[in-house]
Amino acid sequence: MDNVADDLRSAGLRVTAARVAILEQVRIGNHLDAERIARGVRGSLGHVSTQGVYDALHALTRAGLLRRIEPAGSPARFESRVGDNHHHLVCRSCGEVADIDCVVGEAPCVEPSNTRGYAIDEAEVVFWGVCPQCQAQSAGSGSGQPARTGSEV
């Protein structure tokens, strides 16, 4: 907890039990959405309001401790890998999200043909496909189609 508390203080945020639990939950999770974060926090702290979780996630993101990503068709997800302009792989079948390092070169990795006067500092690239687990399930079922689950993106 000391490391998390120090990170909160360094970012200029008050150290609260909820913020510590939320930041820890995101750090041990894999691109979790707010509902999954809230469930994990409630498991360790007891009652925490959904609005409190959203408020803390917003504050942690604004302070640069978390990154919010929004794959199409999926709720916003949060990760603690910040500041390195990495990208993501998303499974079309189960919704799993995996980090992938920058495509090539330095941030923003991808240069637009025309910046229209913007000072661009980040490019967001999402690669879509089917993860190895879903490929194996699909091959095992013989359907040739990716297995569909309740957590589709």
Number of C-alpha atoms within 10 A of each C-alpha: 11 8 10 17 18 13 16 20 12 12 15 10 15 12 14 12 12 21 23 20 22 22 26 18 21 24 17 11 16 16 24 22 19 20 14 15 25 23 16 18 24 17 12 11 12 11 12 14 12 15 11 13 20 16 13 18 23 15 16 22 17 13 15 14 20 22 19 19 19 12 19 10 9 13 14 14 21 24 22 21 16 13 12 12 19 20 18 19 19 20 22 19 23 19 22 19 20 14 15 14 10 19 14 9 8 11 17 18 18 15 11 10 6 7 9 8 6 7 7 12 9 16 16 13 17 18 13 15 14 19 19 10 15 20 18 14 16 18 14 11 12 10 10 11 13 22 20 14 11 8 11 14 16
